[in-house]
Amino acid sequence: MQEVELGGVAGPFDEKPMSQWRSSPIGVIPKKDGNLSRDKNTLAKSGASSDTRRVPLKAIDSEVDRLIKLSVATNTRGAYELALRSLRQFQEEYQLDTCEQAITRKMTDLKSSDHEHEICRECCHGNMCNNKGCGDDAYRSCDDHFKVGRLKSGVYTISPDDVNTFDVYCDMENGDGGWIVLQRRFNGLVLFNRSFAEYENGFGELYGEFWIGLKKMHILAHSSRKVKFNLQALNGTWLPLEYNSFYISNASQQYTLHVSNHTNGFCAESFEYNNGKVFSTYDRDSRGCAASRFGGFWYNGCTYLNINGHFGLLNDESGVIEHRFYSGYVNFQKTIMMIQ
């Protein structure tokens, strides 16, 4: 049994009856009566021995085990954080130096077990190294992360179904929950005129410009989702475009687009014009639109909205634009496509 030294404390935990254990988050801290006080004067008055005794960590270990297993069962890291806070409280009251070591050891033991995939993936000194929390495999979307208080945009891990787990960029700062970003452009450093295979698998970096990939897009939106475009014009104005229904078919149907129920921005035809069309790139382009518009998209004949076009090309249908015959071009310097 592993033990820690408590100067001036008489008796191990399991020698005290339950009535002598006070309530605490970890439930294993004995009451501070005369025999358990760290004050030598009090010990002398009570007649208790001031000899150093060793207190086993068995009770702490079992409680940490319970709390961590609870975090797995509830798919939150709250229980893990509770265990850490409890150990720190114990450390402060009884001047221990094994707080973080104890919980880190327990986390290490559990991570090496058969349940590794259920435990926090990244830990450092008892704290999460990044936005990934315990039980991240239970978060189906960015909105799930948002609902538990993760309000900062960034890269999070989600498991949209029982098979797939991967990182996505979550936009948390729109004021209406968390959104999974499918496409983002803002500096033109990533080339978007790419092959079908590249559009299928995705390219770029989640913290930079990127296309998430049609395979992941189908996993995320094989059934109806809301889709939103945030499009920044050259004058800095953000122009929204939103639809309440968006999903895409699988690879055998060349990721056919299904979009409807326009709710905000431009007009419904901006993106609904592309409804029912397969995804095309320069090497799989029956209409010739991918080649002329410099990027992959769901082309009809060809498109009003060209978010994957030639970055920086102004007032041209091949640029990053929204084009209406009656109103001309709207050039964009930043584009974000996301779903919820």
N, C-alpha and C positions, 0 to 999 in steps of 0.2 A: 504493500500500500504506500503510495507516494505521500509524503508529509511535508509540512512547512513549519518553520519555527516561529512560535509566538512567545516573545519574552514576557515572563510574568503571568502568563495565562494558565490557569489550572484546568486540566482535563480536556480530552478530545471531544469533538462534537457528539459522537455517538455514545458518549457516556452520560449525556444529559437526557432526562425524560422530555417528552414532547412539550410538556407544560412549561418547560424552561426555555423553549426556543421562541424567539420573538418573530413577529411577522416582518417579512422583507421581500423584495422582488425575487430573490433566489430561494427564499424559504428555508435557509439553512444556517442563519446567523443566531447563535445563542444569545440569550438575554444578558445584558451587562449588569449582573448583580455583583456582590462583593467579591465572589470568587473569580469572576471573569473580567473585572476591571483591569485596565492596564496601569492604573495609578498605584505605585508601590506603597504609598501611605495607606490607601484603602485596603490593600492586600494585608499590610501589617496589622491594621485594626481588626480585620476579619479573621486573622490567624491563619490565612491561607499561605501556602508555600510560595516563595518567590522564585523557586527553581524554574528554569526554562523547561517547558514541556513541548512536545510536538503534536500538532493538530493535523490529522489526515485530511487529504483533499478529496476523499471518496465522496463525501456529500456534495461538494462543489461540482465534482466531475459528473455525478449522476444528474444534478440539476441542469448543468450546461448541456448534457446530452438531451435531456427532456426538452429544453427550450429550442435547441437546434432542430430536433426532430419536429417540433411544433412549427418551426419556420418552414420546414419542408412540406409538412402537411397542409399548412395554410397558404403556402406559396408567397410568403412575404419575408422580408428580412427583419421585420420588427422584433421577432422573438430573439434573433441573434443579437440585435442591438440591445435588447433588454438584458440578455445574459452578460454582455460586455459592461453595461452600466452597473449591473449588480455586482460584478466582480470588482469594479473600480470602487464602488461603495464599500465593499468588504475590505479592499486594500486600504482605503482611507481610515476606516474605523480601527483596523487591527494592524496597521503599518506593515502590510505584506508587500513583497516586491514581485509576486508571481502572477499578478492579475492578467496581463496580456499574454504571458507565456501559457497560462492555463487554458485560456480559450483558444489561442492559436494552436496549441497542441491538439485540442479536441477537434478543431476544424480540420487539421492535417489528418488526424485519424479517420475522420468521416470522409474526407475527400479521397482517401486511398481505398475506401471501401467500395462495395458494389453500387453504391448510390452516388458516385462521383458526379453524375450528370444532374443530380438534384440539389447539389450544394453550391454555395457561392463560388463562382469561377475564379475570381481574383480577390485576394486578400493581402493586406500588408499591415502587420502589427495590429490586427484586430479591426482594421477599418477597410472599407471598400476602396479599391484603387481607382475605380472609375464609376460610371453610371450603372454598371451591372449589379443587380442585387441578388439576394438569395431567391431561388425559385424563379429566375427570369424565364425559364421555359414555360411558365404559366401565363406570361404576358403575350397576348395575341396581337397586340397592336400598340402603336404609340399612344393611343388614347387610354389604354390600360395603364401605361406608365404615368400618364398625366393625372389620372384619377387617384393615384396614390401619392401625389405631391411632387412628382418630378417635373418641374415647370421650366427647366432650361433646355433650349434646343441643343441637339447634339446627337451622337451615335449611341443607340441603344440596341440591346439584343431582344428579339421577339421570336415567338414560336406560333406562327399563324395557324398551324394545324398540328396534328399529333406526330408528324413525320419530319417537318422542316423547322430548323432553327438557324437564324442568320442575323447579321447586323443590318440596321437601317438607319437613315438619318431622320430624326423626328423634329418637326417644326412644332414647338410648344407655345409660340408667342403670337398666335393669331387671335387669341381671346375666345376661342370656341373649342378648346380641347387639343389633343395631340393629333398630328397629321403625319402620315408616312410619305416622305418625299420620293417621287419616282424619277424626277429629272430636275437638274439645276444648272444654270449657266450664269456667269457674272463677269468673266474676264477673257474669254475666248482662248484659254490655254489648252483646252481639250478639243480635239478634232471630232466633229459629229458626223462627218461624211464617211461612214464605215460600212462594213459588210453586214450581211444578215446575221451571220454567226456571232459577230461582235454585239450587235443589237440584241440578240437572243440571250447572250451570256452576261451582258452588261459591261461597262467600261468607266474609267475615271475613278476618282477617290471620293468617299462619302463626305469628307470635310472640304472637298473642292467641287469642281464641276463633275457631273456624272450622269449616266443613264443606268438605272437599276437593273435593267435586263428584262426581256419579255418573259423568260421562264419564271423569275420571281414575281413579276407583275401579274402573271396568271395565277400563281399561288395566292397572292394577296387580293386579287380582284377577279376570282372566277365566279363570284356572285356579286350582286349589286353593291356598290359603294358610292359615296359622294366623291366627286372629283372637283378640285379647285386649281385654277391657274392664278398665280400672282405674277404680273407682268409689269416691269418698270420701264416707262417711257424715257426718252433721252432727257427730258426736263425733270426727271426724278419722281414723277407722279406714278404711284402704283395703281394699276388697273386690274381689277379682279374679273374672273370669269368662272362661273360655278354651275355645276349640274348635280342633281340629286341621284342620278343613276348612271353608273359606269361599271362595265366589266368587259373582260376580253376572253375570247375562246382559247382553246388549247393549241399546241403546235401543229396538230394535224389539220387545223383550220386556219393556219398561218396567223394565229392571234387576232382574229377578226374583232373589230371594235364594236361595242354596243354602248351608246351614250344617248341620254334623253333627259327630259325634265330640267330645262334651263331655269336657273333661279336668280342669276345676277351677272352683270357685266356684258358689254358689247351687245350681241344679239344671239339668239339660240343657234343660228346657222353657223356661227363661228367655229364650233366644234361638231355640232350635229351634222353638218355637211359631210363629215367623214364617217358617219355612222354606217355600219354594215360592211366596211371595207377591210381588206386584209392589210397586214403590215408589209411595207415595201422598202427596199434599199437598192442601191445602185446595181447590185448583183442579183437582185430578184425584183425586177421592176417592169411589169407588163404594160404600164401606162407611160413610162418615161419620166414620171414626176420626180422620183428620188434623185435622178441624175441632174435634172434641171433645178431642183430646189436644194441641192447640196446636203441632203440628210435623209435619214429614215423616218417614215411616218405612215399613218393610215391615209393614203392618198385616194381622193376621188377623182377630181379633174381640174386642178390638183388639190389645193387646199387654200383656205383663207388664213388659217393660223399655221405659222411655220416656225415653231419654237426650236427645231433642230437644224435650221438653215445656216448659211454662211455668216458667222459672227462678225459684226462690224460693217457689213455691206448695207448701205442705207438706201431707202426708197427703191428697193428692188425686190421682186417676188422671191428671189433666192436668198434674201437676208432673213434675219430673225425678226419677223414682222407679223402683223395682222393686216390683211389687205382687203379693202372693200372697194368695189368698182365705183361706187358713188361718192366715197369719201377719201380715197387714196390710201396711202400707207401710214401705219403707226409702227415706228421702229422701236425695238426693245433693246435695252442694255443689260437687263437681268430677267431671267425666267425661272419660275418654279412651278412644277406640276406635282400635285400631291393628292392623296386619297385619305378618306376616313370611313 
